[in-house]
């Protein structure tokens, strides 16, 4: 008999992956099957494992992939087959998402399940539009209602006489198709035509749009602008607060599509920062990271204690080093008595997670500055081990050898080129293109040989002066260069550049 699986009914939140709960993220990362709907952000769906079976069951007005009954039958069947299923629903599982019906069906079938609440868009979308659902100057309560009732009922369950109270905030979900009727009923029951109303479309996403009007004007505004679902309707005096509280959709990076060419394993930091700034990251890794486990690397790790200093020029080198230590049953104690240099803060953080405090981190993240710090704190004849990428720039090593240090240059990993037919398409749609290394530039050109022509129409940003030099060597104009080779510095430089444009 096939053992029963488990179904997690998970709220995906309103779209911004940063608003996903930690429990939801953990379940998605370990799912065998992901059953997701139209409102589940693609950035969140991408968090599922590569071998996870992803089943889209999206429903939007006029276009249902599966009926609700078919979706419910699907997750029950998967659970009975012994699968570990995440049923991913936009917003919260129980806020007009029919999660209650799915839970009842699972219980009736004897399939184990759990519920993971999500942040409802009814609260989050207004917040991202700068509209608080409660405010002491305006209201003492708020009501969340559906604008899309069961069409088979033949009547409405909404009490418009109570909903028309001007001292509360009204929030309607799935109401775009019935907006004119809702407004007519509210006005019929005494709500004034000058009452402010806002419609927030694609809330918390880089595509967010907000339309503000009054009950008297909004229907015509929707018709003239073509404003469409998915959207949250907010009615009440709190809408006026958007004028002063607006914060998300007025930043320099908001709505910009930004090409991220970093390796997949390293892209998360930049993508997260861009999301937080209101930009849409387009993940197009042009390079990959491949560990090197040859005799020279193994010997360098095994004899690391013979060095006076060890330098790491990236997190990848740190990971490769400690992976080797773990493989031979050793740990950070192998570095006892050895001083450690890290090229930048991120590399230092990677060491700190392994229990190692870097003795030196240069102010500018280049190998020459790493070398300068080591030279100042060592003496001629000292042995120095440099763990870095194969075929990387050797300016730091040259400086150390010129200063009389004995340097072992260890290739801990290599950068490989990723060939992907979608990279050119992503490049065409991007407003901004970011490069975090010269190899990422080479990778883009390998995928799109005439990329320099396309890049001439984009804003090009490089993580530091070394990468900027590599871009210019290929005839690529560089518009923005981070002062330091960190993701934080890159995003800050972009923000300043666009703000001053």
Secondary structure, 3 states (H helix, E strand, C coil): CCCCCEEEEEECECCCHHHCCHHHHHHHHCCCEEEECCCCCHHHHCCCCCCCEEEECCEECCEECCCHHHHHHHHHHHHHCCCEEEEEECECCCCCCCHHHHHHHHHHHCCEEEEECCCCHHHHHHHHCCCCCCCCCCCCEEEEEECCCCCCCCCCCCCHHHHCCCCEEEEEECCHHHHHHHHHHHHHCCCCCCCEEEEEECCCCCCCEEEEEECCCHHHHHHHHCCCCCEEEEECHHHHHHHHHCCCCCCCCCCCEEEECCCHHHHHHHHHHHHHCCCEEEECCCEEEEECCCHHHHHHHHCHHHCCEEEECCHHHHHHHHHHHHHCCCCHHHHCCCEEEECCHHHHHHHHCCCCCCCEECCCCCHHHHHHHHHHCCCCCCEEEEEEECCCCCHHHHHHHHCCCEEEEEEEEEEEECCCCHHHHHHHHCCEEEECCHHHHHHHHHHCCCHHHHHCCCEEEECCHHHHHHHHHCCCCCCEECCCCCHHHHHHHHHHHHHHC
